[in-house]
Amino acid sequence: MEKTVPTRRQFLGAAGASAAAAAIARPAFAQGASPVVLVIGGGFGGTTCARALKRLDPKLTVVLIEANATFTACPGSNNVVAGLRGIETQQFGYEALAKEGIAVARRTATGVNPQLRVVEFGAGIPLPYDRLVLAPGIDFRWGAIPGYDQAAAERMPHAWIAGEQTLLLRRQLEAMEDGGLVVMTAPQPPYRCPPAPYERASLIAHYLKTRKPKSKIIVVDSKDSFSQQRLFQAAWAELYKGVLEWLPLSNGGNVTEVDPKTLTVSSDFEKYEAKVANIIPPQKAGRIADLAGVADRTGWCPIDPVTFESTLQPGIHVVGDAAIMGAVPKSASSAHAEAKECAAAVVKMLRGDKPSETKLTGSCYSLAAPDYGFSISGSYRTANGLYAEEQAGVSSPADAPRETRAKEAQEADAWLRKITTDVFG
């Protein structure tokens, strides 16, 4: 006998509406007084979107779904790896959201039913939505590098999701004897924050130069070019001769295997026996994107660039690192900008209005040393279903004096304080 699938109205009437109201104490669920927008993911994209939604339409019921009580920011975390700051400076709570009337549900979403428009929580009570925003960040393609899986990350940390992995890599560097070799791998794009591997390599080189001068770092890179390459390589030549070596794809940078037991990294040409190995694996959208059916075969999420609505599942929007954004880089700055535009589009769609095309802008600061910074900024408009550069990205001048580099290092710190205050209050 064929099973009858309940309609969304029947499902919510039987189990969802009153249970969701009890779970989050929101009478609007039971009354149906206002549209409900759920946001999954409490990083730069999700938190920004939740606050923007409530500010644009205070009548909305906005719920941020995030399992963790605090968020640990990736921008600035390379400073933690290099011992330049404590991880507590990277951690932020969600108290400001509650003050604005946004419910924060400390739960892990285990599934999405786009037909019934509910978010599921395993054995927990599902929550209904009128619109759903996903900001799931990244996950890793475990096994894409032979020998590298979740267990291997405990010996060869990626530290690409800030938190315990960041501290693990820092502890390993601190425990390494002077004269030890650090081996770092960098993936092919797309991945979170294109210049960040090279900032990390630079700051680790700074740590080695100042604390363990007999040591060295080798970057085994799966590509021949990278973001801000000219500026990084000029800094390396000036600051880290004999300390930092970069091996591009064409010169043996293709990683063929890693061995977490011996901390060996193998490439097409060489085997490197590391004392500390930092493996940054290939990436994809966070797991909830797969569960919601919004990730395609690339592992990332195709969207309408005007509304940020998934092209695979109506009613679900995706912002931040998980979304396919064309020329827009995967960065905190981009996620912040995307989230605001997504919120504006969602509010218009709930009112029956048509969202209009917009422009995204973003900037990214990188450090080659604590007092040596540079930046790149760009603007992007929709073109052929994606975002394209409105004009070529503007980078710091290659011939800037050290005074300018020092000033940009200060600006990088100021930018981080500003964006985290804007997002988390």
C-alpha positions in Angstrom: 0.0 0.0 0.0 1.4 3.4 -1.0 2.3 5.8 1.9 0.4 9.1 2.1 2.7 12.0 2.6 1.1 14.7 4.8 0.8 18.2 3.5 2.8 20.9 5.2 -0.4 22.3 6.8 -1.3 18.9 8.2 2.2 18.3 9.4 2.5 21.6 11.2 -0.9 21.4 12.6 -0.3 17.9 14.0 3.3 18.3 15.4 5.2 21.3 14.2 3.6 24.6 15.2 2.8 24.1 18.9 6.0 22.1 19.5 8.1 24.7 17.8 6.5 27.4 19.9 7.2 25.4 23.0 10.8 24.8 22.0 11.6 28.5 21.4 8.8 30.1 23.3 7.6 32.1 20.3 3.9 32.7 20.2 4.1 33.8 16.6 4.4 30.2 15.5 1.1 29.2 17.0 -0.7 32.4 16.0 0.7 32.6 12.5 1.0 36.3 13.1 4.1 36.9 11.0 6.3 35.1 8.5 9.0 32.9 10.0 12.5 33.0 8.7 15.0 30.5 10.0 18.7 31.1 9.6 21.1 28.1 10.0 24.7 29.0 10.8 26.0 31.6 13.3 29.1 32.9 11.4 29.6 36.1 9.6 26.9 35.4 7.0 24.2 33.8 9.1 24.4 36.2 12.1 24.5 39.3 9.8 21.5 38.0 7.9 19.5 37.4 11.0 20.1 40.8 12.4 19.5 42.5 9.0 16.2 40.6 8.6 14.9 41.8 12.0 16.0 45.4 11.4 14.4 45.5 7.9 11.1 44.1 9.2 10.7 44.0 13.0 7.5 42.0 12.6 9.3 39.0 11.3 9.9 36.0 13.5 13.6 35.4 13.0 15.4 32.4 14.5 19.1 31.7 14.3 19.9 28.0 14.6 23.5 27.5 15.8 24.8 24.6 17.9 27.7 26.5 19.5 27.4 29.1 22.3 30.3 31.1 20.8 31.6 31.7 17.4 35.4 31.5 16.7 36.3 33.8 13.8 38.7 32.6 11.1 40.0 36.1 10.1 42.8 36.8 12.6 43.2 33.2 13.6 46.5 33.0 11.8 47.8 35.4 14.5 46.7 32.8 17.1 48.6 30.0 15.2 51.7 32.2 15.3 51.4 33.0 19.0 50.6 36.7 18.4 47.2 36.7 20.2 45.0 34.5 22.3 42.1 32.7 20.8 39.7 34.5 23.2 40.1 37.6 21.0 38.5 35.5 18.2 35.5 34.4 20.1 32.0 36.1 20.1 28.6 35.4 21.5 25.1 36.0 20.4 23.7 38.1 23.2 23.2 41.1 20.9 20.7 39.1 18.8 18.5 38.3 21.8 18.3 42.0 22.6 17.0 42.7 19.1 14.2 40.1 19.4 15.9 37.3 17.5 15.6 33.8 19.0 18.8 31.8 19.1 18.2 28.1 19.0 21.2 26.1 20.4 20.6 23.1 18.3 22.1 21.1 15.4 20.0 20.9 12.3 20.0 17.3 10.9 17.9 17.8 7.9 15.6 20.1 5.9 12.3 19.1 4.3 11.8 21.6 1.5 8.3 20.3 0.6 6.9 20.7 4.1 9.2 23.7 4.8 10.5 22.5 8.1 14.0 22.1 9.6 14.6 18.8 11.4 16.6 18.1 14.5 16.9 14.3 14.7 14.8 13.2 17.5 14.0 16.8 18.3 10.9 18.8 17.3 11.0 20.2 13.7 10.7 24.0 13.1 8.6 25.4 10.3 9.6 28.2 8.1 8.3 30.5 5.4 11.9 31.2 4.2 15.1 29.5 5.2 18.6 31.0 4.9 21.6 28.6 5.0 25.0 30.0 6.0 26.7 26.6 6.6 30.3 27.6 5.9 32.6 24.9 4.7 33.2 21.2 5.2 36.2 19.1 3.9 36.5 16.6 1.2 37.9 13.9 3.4 40.0 11.4 1.4 40.6 13.8 -1.5 44.2 13.7 -0.3 45.1 10.0 0.1 45.7 9.3 3.8 44.0 12.5 5.1 40.8 12.0 7.0 39.2 13.3 10.2 41.4 11.1 12.3 44.5 12.3 10.5 43.6 15.9 11.3 44.4 15.2 14.9 48.0 14.6 13.9 48.2 16.9 10.9 45.8 19.7 11.7 44.0 21.7 9.0 43.1 24.6 11.4 40.8 25.9 8.6 37.8 26.0 10.9 38.9 28.1 13.8 38.8 26.7 17.2 40.5 23.6 18.7 42.3 22.9 15.5 43.8 26.4 15.6 45.1 25.7 19.1 46.4 22.3 18.1 48.5 23.7 15.4 49.9 26.4 17.7 50.8 23.8 20.4 52.6 21.7 17.8 54.7 24.7 16.7 55.5 25.6 20.3 56.5 22.0 21.1 58.7 21.5 18.0 62.4 21.6 18.6 64.4 24.3 16.9 65.6 23.0 13.5 62.3 21.2 12.8 60.6 21.3 9.4 57.1 22.6 9.0 55.2 21.4 5.9 52.1 23.1 4.8 49.8 22.2 1.9 47.5 24.6 0.0 44.5 23.4 -2.0 43.1 24.2 -5.4 40.3 26.7 -5.5 37.6 27.2 -4.6 38.3 27.4 -0.9 37.7 29.6 2.1 39.7 32.9 2.0 42.1 32.7 -1.0 45.1 34.6 0.5 44.8 33.0 3.9 47.2 30.0 3.4 50.0 32.5 2.4 49.3 34.7 5.3 49.5 31.7 7.6 52.8 30.6 6.0 54.2 34.1 6.5 53.2 34.3 10.1 54.5 30.8 10.8 57.8 31.9 9.1 57.8 35.0 11.4 57.4 32.7 14.4 60.2 30.5 13.3 62.5 33.4 12.5 62.0 35.0 15.9 61.6 31.9 18.1 63.2 28.9 16.3 65.6 30.3 13.7 67.1 27.0 12.7 63.6 25.8 11.5 62.0 26.2 8.1 58.5 26.1 6.5 57.8 24.6 3.1 54.5 25.3 1.3 53.5 22.5 -1.0 51.0 24.2 -3.3 48.6 22.5 -5.7 48.5 25.6 -8.0 51.0 27.9 -9.7 49.4 31.2 -8.8 47.5 32.6 -5.8 45.8 35.8 -4.5 48.2 38.7 -3.7 51.1 36.5 -5.0 53.3 39.4 -6.0 53.0 41.1 -2.6 53.5 37.9 -0.6 56.6 36.9 -2.6 58.1 40.4 -2.3 57.6 40.1 1.5 59.1 36.6 1.6 62.2 37.8 -0.3 62.6 40.7 2.1 61.7 39.0 5.4 62.1 35.2 5.2 65.0 34.1 3.0 66.0 30.6 4.0 63.0 30.3 6.3 60.1 30.0 3.8 60.1 28.0 0.6 57.1 27.9 -1.8 56.7 24.9 -4.1 54.1 25.5 -6.9 52.3 22.8 -8.8 54.8 23.0 -11.7 57.7 22.5 -9.3 56.5 19.5 -7.3 53.5 21.0 -5.5 51.0 18.3 -6.3 50.4 16.3 -3.0 49.9 12.7 -3.8 49.7 11.3 -0.2 50.1 12.0 3.5 51.0 9.7 6.3 49.8 10.9 9.7 51.9 8.3 11.6 55.2 9.6 10.2 54.0 13.1 9.4 55.2 12.6 5.8 53.9 14.6 2.9 54.5 13.1 -0.5 54.4 15.0 -3.8 55.1 14.1 -7.4 58.9 14.6 -6.8 59.7 14.5 -3.1 58.7 13.1 0.3 58.9 15.6 3.2 59.2 14.4 6.7 57.8 17.1 8.8 57.9 17.8 12.5 54.7 19.8 12.1 52.3 19.2 9.1 49.5 21.7 8.4 47.2 20.1 5.7 44.6 22.3 4.2 42.4 19.9 2.2 39.9 20.6 -0.7 36.6 22.0 0.5 32.9 22.0 -0.1 29.8 23.5 1.4 28.9 22.6 5.0 27.0 19.4 5.6 23.5 20.9 6.0 23.7 22.1 2.3 23.8 18.5 1.2 21.0 17.5 3.6 18.9 20.3 2.3 19.5 19.4 -1.4 21.0 22.8 -2.3 24.5 21.6 -3.2 25.3 20.4 -6.7 27.9 18.0 -8.0 30.7 20.5 -7.3 29.9 20.4 -3.6 28.9 24.1 -3.6 25.5 25.8 -3.8 24.2 27.4 -7.0 22.0 30.4 -6.3 20.1 33.2 -8.0 22.5 36.1 -7.7 19.8 38.7 -7.1 17.8 36.8 -4.4 20.4 34.3 -3.2 17.6 31.7 -3.5 18.8 28.2 -4.3 18.3 27.2 -8.0 17.8 23.6 -6.7 15.3 24.2 -3.9 12.8 27.0 -3.8 12.3 28.9 -0.5 15.9 28.3 0.6 18.6 30.9 0.3 22.3 30.4 0.7 25.0 33.0 1.7 28.6 33.0 2.5 31.3 30.4 1.7 28.9 27.7 0.6 27.4 29.7 -2.2 28.6 29.7 -5.8 29.3 33.4 -6.3 31.3 33.7 -9.5 34.2 36.2 -9.0 33.2 37.0 -5.4 35.8 35.4 -3.1 34.9 33.2 -0.2 35.6 35.5 2.7 34.1 37.1 5.8 33.8 40.4 4.1 31.9 38.8 1.2 29.6 36.8 3.5 28.8 40.0 5.4 27.9 41.8 2.3 25.9 38.9 0.8 23.9 38.4 4.0 22.7 42.0 4.0 21.6 41.8 0.4 20.0 38.4 0.9 18.0 39.8 3.9 16.7 42.7 1.8 15.7 40.3 -1.0 13.9 37.9 1.5 11.9 40.8 3.1 10.8 42.0 -0.4 9.8 38.5 -1.5 7.8 38.0 1.7 5.9 41.2 0.9 5.3 40.2 -2.7 7.8 42.6 -4.1 10.5 41.9 -6.7 14.1 42.2 -5.5 16.4 44.4 -7.6 19.9 43.7 -8.8 22.6 45.1 -6.6 26.4 45.5 -6.3 28.6 43.7 -3.8 31.8 45.2 -2.4 34.5 43.5 -0.3 38.0 43.9 1.0 40.6 41.6 2.4 43.6 42.3 4.5 46.6 40.0 4.8 49.7 40.1 7.1 53.2 39.0 6.1 54.4 39.9 9.5 52.8 41.6 12.5 53.9 45.0 11.2 53.7 44.2 7.5 50.2 44.3 5.8 48.5 44.8 2.5 45.0 44.5 1.1 42.8 44.0 -1.9 39.3 45.3 -2.6 36.8 44.7 -5.3 33.2 45.4 -6.5 31.0 42.9 -8.3 27.8 42.9 -10.3 25.5 40.2 -11.7 26.3 38.8 -15.1 25.1 35.6 -16.8 23.7 34.2 -13.5 26.8 34.9 -11.4 28.8 37.8 -10.1 31.5 39.3 -12.2 34.1 41.9 -11.3 32.8 45.3 -12.0 36.5 46.4 -12.2 39.8 44.6 -11.5 40.5 44.2 -7.8 42.5 47.0 -6.3 45.6 45.9 -4.4 48.1 47.7 -2.2 50.9 49.1 -4.3 53.9 46.8 -4.9 56.4 49.5 -4.2 54.9 50.8 -0.9 57.4 51.8 1.8 57.5 49.8 5.1 55.6 52.7 6.8 52.7 52.0 4.5 52.9 48.3 5.2 52.9 48.9 9.0 49.9 51.2 8.6 48.0 48.5 6.6 48.8 46.0 9.4 47.1 48.4 11.8 44.2 48.8 9.4 43.8 45.1 9.2 43.3 44.9 13.0 40.9 47.8 12.9 38.9 46.1 10.1 38.6 42.9 12.1 37.3 44.8 15.2 34.8 46.7 13.0 33.3 43.7 11.2 33.0 41.6 14.3 31.4 44.5 16.2 29.0 45.0 13.3 28.1 41.3 13.2 28.1 40.3 16.8 27.5 43.6 18.6 
